[in-house]
Amino acid sequence: MPFAVDRSVPALIVKIGHYPLHHGGVGAIRSLGRLGVPMYAVTEDRWTPAALSRYLRRAFVWPTTGEERPERLVEGLLRMGRAIGRPTVLLPTDEEAAVLIAEHADRLAGEGRFLFPRAEPELPRRLASKRGLHELCVKHGVPTPEGVFPDTYADVKAFAASARFPVVAKNREAFERRKKPAVCGTTRIEGPRELMELARRWGPRPGVVLQEYLPGEEAEDWIVHAYFDARSTPLAMFTGVKVRSWPPHAGVTACAYAVENGELARMTARFVQRIGFSGIADLDWRFDRRDGRYKLLGFNPRMGAQFRLFENAARIDVVRAQHLDLTGRAVPGAGQRPARRFLVENIDLPALVAYRRSGYTTPHAPARASGTELAWAARDDMRPFFTMLARSLRPGAAQLYRLWRAQ
């Protein structure tokens, strides 16, 4: 191994949302755990894939409801820090956790319990917000889909009268669970009548962004994962192309390839330098063939679930880069390993069927993979894979049983 990690500094996977089947957390536990870093994680229960990884030293079972006040969440993290007993690197896996850490950084760092990148306290919330990200893109000249943010029902009605359809609707603050979401993920809307029918359910203050539709046949989805130090300098930067997602074209990555894209890396680095972000970032870009531009769709101020797609020649991923940097060690610089493939076993098969039916292709995907990283299965750590299978099959089996009883 061409680098030396500080095994005296543990890491804690921090999650606040409820998603027990999360392969990103498992990937981070394995990535650092294989180097001998003591790993801890917040889990919904003791039977999640992350909780049963051989590389996890302890799972802190902490099922949150979304109703907790931030002060209570911070106190919960501090209790975990006291139980660990050593300065610990924090690794958030959702926007709620990233925002909480940024906005309560002084208290979390005050006892010397936790190590994490420091940025402007309000920046992660702005980046995770569709409106906040749109405003930052406009301010700094970064291409992004055209969008409007209606504040009232009348605003939606005025938009419907002049908009070019189809359009897509997204929740403005997707990371806030306290409010009932206006739409279930990215929702394509075909015309004014459909839009107004949806708007009646949104109430007097719609919590949505209405955005131009970028047709899949005229676009290509790209991802950038990077770690930026305290000066917003990228110590690890990776680019890749998303081949399939689930649900199609609007969900999480099901299959992707590492593909070097210097233009996209430079665009990302310039944007991050201007806004002053520090830490791990997961960005979604869409290349619009109609005008030949990359447009920024999302900026996740934390590690992405598919981060293990990317390594450089020195075996550095973004999680390892952050741990090395925060513990005062150099991050080896090297080119990214090309043509690596990432597959999420439990969602790629339905995604593959859907994409073949649609005829969608990704021209920049390599013809052959140089190696494949699976989200769940690993020879040295198979329990998360079998746990994922059990938890995935249980709802389906229960539904079949109910159908049999009904018949």
N, C-alpha and C positions, 0 to 999 in steps of 0.2 A: 504494500500500500504506500503510495508516494506522499502521504501526508499523515500527520500524527494528531489524533483527536484527543481532547481532554476528557478522559473517562471518569474524572471526579465530578463532572458537571452533568447532572441528569437533564432530561427533557420531559415536559408535560404536554400531552395532546389536550387542547382545550376546545370543548364543543358545548354549545348551549341549546341549539335546536335539537329536535327529536328525529334522528335518522340512524337507527342502529346498524343498518347495512351500509357502512361507509368505507370504501376501499382506500380512500386517501389516508385516513388515520392509520389503517393497517400498514400501508406502504411506508409511512413515516416511522412507525414503530420498528419495522424491519430494517429500514435504511440506517438508522442510528444504532439500533440494537445489535446489528451484526458487527458493528465497530466496538462493541463493549460499553456503549453509553447506557446507563440505567434509564429505563423508559417507564413512564407513568401515563395514565390516560383517564379522562372523564368518560364514563360510559352510562348508558341508560339502565343497564342491569348487568349481572355477572355472566350472561350468556350471549353477549355480542361477539362477533368475530374478533374485534380488537381486544376484548377482555380475555380471550382464550389464546392469543398469540404467545408462543414460547418466549418471545423477546420482551414481553411486558412484565415488569416487576410487580406492579400493583395497579388495579383498576379502582378508581374512586367512583362508586356508583352514586350518581347524582341526576336523577330524572327531573328536569325542569319543565314547568308548565307554560312559560311565556308570561306569567303574571308577576314574576319576582321583580322587586325593585332593584336597580343597579347596585345600591349599597349592599343588599343581601348577596348578590352574585359575587361582588368583590370580596366580601367577608368569607364566602365559601371558598374562593380561590386561595385566600390567605391561609385558611385552615389547612388546605392541602399542602401549601408551601411549608407550613410548620411541621406537618406530618413527614414530609420528605426530608426536611432538616438541613438542606444544602441549597445554595443558589441554583436555580433551575431555569432552563431555557423554555419559554412559552411558545407553543406552536398552535395557533388557532386554526380550526378547520371550517369555520363558518363566519359570515359577516358579523353576526351578533357578537361573537367572541372577540373578533378583531376590533370592532368599535368599542366594546367595553374596555379592553386593554388600553386602547389609545386615550379614551376619555378619562380614565382613572389611573393613568400611568404613574403619577407621583405617589399615590398610595400603594400601588402594587410594587413599586420599586423601593419604597421608603424603608421597608424592613430588611432590605437586602435579600428578599426571598426569590425574586424573579429577574431574569435577564430577557430583554426583548428590544427590538429596534424602536427608536423614538422618532416620531414625526409630529407635525402639528396636530393637536388633539382632535380637531374637527375634520381632518382630511380623510381618514378612512370612511367616516359616515358619508361625506360628500361623494367619494368614489363609488361606494356601494349603492348610492341612490341614483336612479336613472336620471332624475332632474339635475342632481349635483354634477354627475359625470358629463351630461350634455352641456351644461354651462361651462365646465372646465375645458371641454373640447372646443367650444366656440371661442372662448377667451384665448386659447393658445393655438388656434388654427389647425386643429386635428380633425380630419374628416370623420363624420359620424352621421348616421341616418337622420334625416329631417324628422322633427317631432314637435308635438305641442303637448302642453300640460294643462288640461282644462281644470279650472277651479270650481265650476258650477255646471249644472245641467244645461244651462243656456249656452255655455262655452262649447259643450259637446254638440249641441244642436247647430250652432254656427259653423263648427268644423265640418259636420256632416253635409252641410249645404254646399261646401266648396271643395271638399277633399277629393283627391284622386284615389279611387279604390282599386284593389284591396289595400287595407292598412292592417297593422298589427297593434294589439293592445297588450301592455305589460304593466305589472304593478310597479308603482314608483319606488316603494320601500319594500322590496321583496324579503328583506331580512327581518322585518318586524312581524312577530307572530301574534301580538296582542290584538291586532285588528284583523277582521275577516277579509281575506284577499278579494279584490274586485274580480280578478280573472285567475284561472288555474294555469299559470305559466303563460308562455307566449301564445296569444290567440289571434288567429287570422280572421279578419272581418271583411266580408265580400262586398257590402254595400251599405248605404245610409240607413235603410230600414233595419237591418240586423244590428247596426251600431246603436240606434236609438232604443231598440228592445233591450240590449245589454245595459245601456245607460240608465234605464229605469230602475235597475237593481242596485246601481252604485250609490244612490242616495244624493243628497244635496251637494256633497263635496267628493267628486270622483277621485279615487286614489290611483289614477292610471296615467300612463303616457301613451299617446296615440302616435305611431311612428310609421314612416314610409315602409312599404313592403319591398324587400330585396328578393326577387324571385330566385329560387334555388337553382334553376337551370341557367341563370346568368350570374351565379356567384360561387365563391369557394370559401370555406371556413378555415381560418388559421388561428393558431394559438401561440401565445408567447408566455413562457415562464421565466422568471428572473429573480435574483436576489440583489437588492441595492443596499449599500452600506450607509453610514450616517451622513455621507456627503451626496447621496443619491447616485453613486457610481455603481454600475452593474459589475458585481464580482462573479456572477454566473448568469449567462443569458442564453436562452434556448428558443428555437422556433420550430413549429411543426404544423402539419396540415391535418384537419379533422376529416376523416373519411366517412364515418357514420356517427350519429347520435341517436339517443332515444329519450323522448319521442323524436321522430325524424326532423332534422333541421332546427330543432328548438329545445332539445333536452341536453342531458349530460353526455359526455363523450363515451361512445361505445367502442370505437376503433380509431386510432390516429397513428401517424408516422412522424418521426423526427426528420424534418427537411430544413436545411439551412436557407434562410431568407434574410440577407443582409439589409435590404431596404426596410423590412418590417422591424428588424432589431434596432436600426438607427432611429426610426420613427418612435419606437417605444422608449428608447434611452433619452431622446430629446424631450419627450413629453414628461417623463418622470423627473428629469433634471429641472424642468420649469416649475413643476408643482411641488418639488421638494419631498417626494415620498421616500421612505426608508423601510426595508423589510422585503418579505416574499410577496410577489405579485403574480396573478394569473389573469391574462388578458385575452379576450375574444375579439378577433378581427374578422371582417368579411370582405373579401376582394370582389368588387362590383365590376364585372366585365363590361358593363354598359359605358362606364366612364373611366375605367382603368385605375380606380383608386381603392386603397384599403380603408375601410371604415371601422372605427372602434365601436363595438357593441357592448362590451362589458369590461369592467376593471374590478377584479376581486382582490382586495387588499390582504390576502392570505394565500396559503398554498392551495393549489387546485387538486382535485381528486386524482387527476391523471399525471401528477408531477413525475412519477417514476418512469414515464416515457423517456425522460431526458437525463442524460449523463454526459459529462465531457470525457475526454480521453484519460483524465486522472481519476475517474469514477466519482466525480463530484456532481451531486444534484442540488436543488435549491435548499433542501432541508439541511444537508451536510454543510453547505456554504454558510448558512446562517449560524449553525452551531460553532463552526470554526471561527467565524468573524467575531461573534459575541464572546468567545473565550480567549480572544487575543491571538489567534493563530492565523497564519497566512492561508488564503484560499488559492489552491493551485489553478492557474489559468491554462486552458487548453481548448481546442475546438470541440464542438459537440460530436458525439458518436452518431454517424449518419445512418439513416434508413432503419432505425429501431422502430418496432411496432408495439403498440399498447392495445390490449384487448380486455374488455370487461365481460367475463364469461356469461353472467346471468342476463345481460341485456343485448349482447352483440348479435345473437342469432335472430331475434325478431327484427332488429335493426337491419341486418343483412337482407332478410326477406323483403322488407319494406323498400329498401333502396334499390334492389334489383327490379322490383315491380315498377318503380318510378323511372328507371333508366338513368338515374343520376350518376355521374362519374366525377372523379377528382383527378384532373390531369397531372397534378404535381406529386401524386402519391407514387413512391417507387414501385417498380414492377415486382421486386422481391425484397423481403425484409432481411436485414443483416442479423436480426435477433428479435425475439418476442418477449415482452414483459407482460405477464398475466396479472390482472388486478388482485385475484384471490388466491390462486394456487401457487405454492412455492415448495420445492422439495424439502427444504429445511423447516417449513412451518405450514403444515397442511391443515391444522385445526380451524383456522379462520375460513378456509374454503368449505369444509364440511359443515361448519356452523352456518355459513351463508346458505348452503343448500337446504339445510333443515329449516331455517327460518323463512326461506323463500317458498318451500314446498308446503309448509304448514297451512298458510291461508288458502292455497289452491285445494289441498286435500279437504279442508273444512268446508269449502264451497261445494265440492263434489258430494260430500256426505249430506249436506243439506238438500241438494238436488235429489239424491237417492231417496232420502226420507220423504220428500214431497211427492215423489212418484209412487 
